[in-house]
Amino acid sequence: MTRTIAFLLLVLPVEAALAATASSTAPVSLALVANAEAGFRARCRRQTLARNPQAAKWVDGDCAQRWQNAAAAGPAADALLNVLPAVPGGMVPTAVAKSRMTGVRWGAGATGRLGAFEASLHQSSKGDATPRWAALSWDKVGQPIPYDVVGAMEARGAKLTLMSCEKTGIGEGTRNYAGTAPGRAPFGLSVDVREAPTADANSHYGATITLDGRTPPRGNTACEDF
């Protein structure tokens, strides 16, 4: 018993120190970059016309709506960017990760809510003390997707490079990005989308960020539009 108590007295301060270190290096939420909306809409217009020159008649309205989706995803982008460690390989215990995902109301486990999003943290194996991924997901029947986490992150100064994509159906697929952001370790971001094809079908939008510095390998990017 004496040896057990001595071991706990040794381990608990170490765990507390790790948590304190991770918490003390938590970055503050990133502010919008200067002229964020104008830059977003100009980039959207340029990229849309490059893919489809016939879009000139409707591109400005489309890009205005896309900006609204990016603006609506602001809290989600903040939560995902804030949970990132400040340095590659940084220790972010589950309790600290939960506290850093700003705006999330957590339940008893590693799941919670951020507005219309379900939030979750995931370990790579059972018993892992630190989460390897953080995820936000939204589902709604018969509704168009109203969020753009990538656009929201870029409006906050993040740099995201499309590494691969996979189209799995009409209006459905996954895009994988390698990302960097001020004061954060590099990260990978996967965005899953499914736009409801009918009024009684389910729309889905999910964003998952890596917390261990791993980024996706390069692959096919020809399916960017879906």
C-alpha positions in Angstrom: 0.0 0.0 0.0 2.8 2.4 0.9 4.5 1.8 -2.4 1.2 2.3 -4.3 0.6 5.7 -2.6 4.2 6.8 -3.3 3.7 5.9 -7.0 0.5 7.9 -7.2 2.1 10.8 -5.5 4.8 10.7 -8.2 2.6 10.2 -11.2 -0.2 12.6 -10.4 2.0 15.7 -10.4 3.5 14.7 -13.7 0.0 14.3 -15.3 -1.0 17.6 -13.8 2.2 19.3 -15.2 1.5 17.9 -18.7 -2.1 19.2 -18.6 -0.9 22.6 -17.3 1.8 22.8 -20.0 -0.7 22.0 -22.7 -3.2 24.4 -21.3 -0.7 27.2 -20.9 0.3 27.0 -24.5 -3.3 27.0 -25.8 -3.6 29.5 -28.7 -6.2 32.2 -28.7 -8.8 32.2 -31.4 -7.5 33.6 -34.7 -9.1 36.9 -35.8 -10.4 37.3 -39.4 -7.7 38.5 -41.8 -8.0 41.9 -43.3 -10.6 42.1 -46.0 -11.6 38.5 -45.4 -14.9 38.6 -47.2 -13.6 40.5 -50.2 -10.6 38.1 -50.5 -12.8 35.1 -50.2 -15.3 36.3 -52.9 -12.5 37.3 -55.3 -10.8 33.9 -54.9 -14.1 32.1 -55.2 -15.0 34.0 -58.4 -11.5 33.3 -59.9 -11.6 29.6 -59.2 -15.2 29.2 -60.3 -14.6 30.9 -63.7 -11.4 28.9 -64.2 -13.4 25.7 -63.9 -16.5 27.0 -65.8 -16.2 30.1 -67.9 -20.0 30.0 -68.5 -20.6 30.8 -64.8 -20.1 34.5 -65.3 -23.8 35.2 -65.1 -24.3 33.7 -61.6 -20.8 33.4 -60.1 -21.1 36.6 -57.9 -24.3 35.5 -56.2 -22.9 32.0 -55.7 -19.8 33.3 -54.1 -21.8 35.6 -51.9 -23.7 32.6 -50.6 -20.5 30.6 -50.2 -19.1 33.4 -48.0 -22.3 33.2 -45.8 -21.5 29.5 -45.4 -17.9 30.3 -44.4 -19.1 32.9 -41.9 -21.6 30.4 -40.4 -18.8 27.9 -39.9 -16.7 30.4 -37.9 -17.4 28.8 -34.5 -16.6 25.4 -35.9 -13.4 26.6 -37.4 -12.4 28.2 -34.1 -13.1 25.1 -32.1 -11.0 22.9 -34.4 -8.1 25.3 -34.7 -8.0 26.0 -31.0 -7.7 22.3 -30.1 -4.5 22.0 -32.1 -1.2 21.7 -30.1 1.1 24.7 -30.4 4.0 22.5 -31.5 4.3 19.2 -33.4 3.9 16.3 -31.1 2.6 18.5 -28.3 0.7 16.7 -25.5 -3.0 17.6 -25.4 -4.8 15.3 -22.8 -8.5 14.7 -23.4 -9.6 17.0 -20.6 -7.4 19.9 -22.0 -8.6 19.2 -25.5 -12.2 19.5 -24.4 -11.5 22.8 -22.7 -9.8 24.1 -25.8 -12.6 23.3 -28.2 -14.3 26.7 -27.6 -18.1 26.8 -27.5 -18.6 23.0 -27.2 -20.9 21.8 -24.5 -19.5 18.4 -23.5 -21.5 15.4 -22.2 -20.2 12.8 -19.8 -17.8 11.3 -22.4 -15.9 12.6 -25.4 -18.9 13.9 -27.3 -20.7 17.2 -27.1 -22.6 19.8 -29.0 -21.5 23.0 -30.7 -24.7 24.7 -32.0 -26.0 22.4 -34.7 -22.8 20.3 -34.8 -22.0 17.2 -32.8 -18.5 17.3 -31.5 -16.2 14.4 -30.6 -12.7 13.4 -29.7 -11.1 10.2 -30.8 -8.1 8.1 -29.6 -6.1 5.9 -31.9 -6.4 3.0 -29.5 -8.3 2.1 -26.3 -6.6 3.5 -23.3 -4.7 6.2 -25.3 -4.4 9.2 -23.0 -4.4 11.8 -25.7 -6.9 12.2 -28.6 -5.6 11.9 -32.1 -8.5 13.5 -33.9 -11.2 16.0 -33.2 -14.4 16.0 -35.3 -17.5 18.1 -35.9 -20.5 16.8 -37.8 -23.9 18.1 -39.0 -26.8 16.2 -40.4 -30.2 17.5 -41.6 -32.9 16.0 -43.7 -33.6 17.6 -47.1 -31.5 20.8 -46.4 -28.6 22.3 -48.4 -25.3 22.3 -46.5 -24.9 25.7 -44.8 -21.3 25.5 -43.7 -17.8 25.8 -45.2 -15.1 25.1 -42.5 -12.3 25.4 -45.1 -13.4 28.9 -46.1 -13.8 29.8 -42.4 -10.3 28.6 -41.6 -8.7 30.4 -44.5 -10.5 33.6 -43.5 -8.6 33.3 -40.2 -5.2 33.0 -41.8 -5.0 29.2 -42.2 -3.3 27.8 -45.3 -5.0 24.7 -46.6 -3.7 22.6 -49.5 -5.9 20.1 -51.2 -4.0 16.7 -51.1 -6.7 14.4 -52.4 -10.4 13.9 -52.9 -12.8 11.1 -53.6 -16.2 11.6 -55.2 -18.6 8.9 -54.0 -21.8 10.1 -55.6 -23.7 13.1 -56.9 -23.0 15.9 -54.3 -21.1 13.5 -52.2 -17.5 12.9 -51.4 -14.4 13.6 -49.2 -11.7 16.3 -49.5 -8.4 15.9 -47.6 -6.2 18.9 -46.9 -2.8 19.6 -45.3 -3.0 22.7 -43.2 -1.0 25.2 -41.2 -2.2 28.1 -39.1 -0.5 30.8 -37.0 0.7 29.4 -33.6 -0.4 25.9 -34.4 1.3 22.7 -35.3 0.7 21.4 -38.9 -2.5 19.4 -39.3 -4.6 17.3 -41.6 -8.2 18.1 -42.3 -10.8 15.8 -43.9 -14.2 17.2 -45.0 -17.0 14.8 -45.8 -20.1 16.1 -47.6 -23.4 14.7 -48.8 -25.9 17.1 -50.2 -29.4 15.7 -50.0 -30.6 14.8 -53.5 -34.3 14.8 -52.4 -36.4 16.5 -49.7 -36.6 13.3 -47.7 -32.9 12.4 -47.9 -30.2 13.2 -45.4 -27.6 15.9 -45.9 -24.3 15.5 -44.0 -21.3 17.7 -43.4 -18.3 16.6 -41.3 -14.9 18.0 -40.6 -12.1 16.0 -38.9 -8.8 17.5 -37.8 -5.6 15.6 -36.8 -4.0 16.5 -33.5 -0.8 14.5 -33.9 0.7 16.4 -36.8 -0.1 13.8 -39.5 -1.2 15.2 -42.9 -2.7 13.2 -45.7 -0.5 11.9 -48.6 -0.9 13.4 -52.1 -3.5 11.6 -54.3 -6.1 12.3 -56.9 -7.5 15.9 -56.9 -9.4 15.7 -60.1 -12.7 15.2 -58.3 -12.6 18.5 -56.4 -16.2 19.4 -57.6 -19.0 17.4 -56.2 
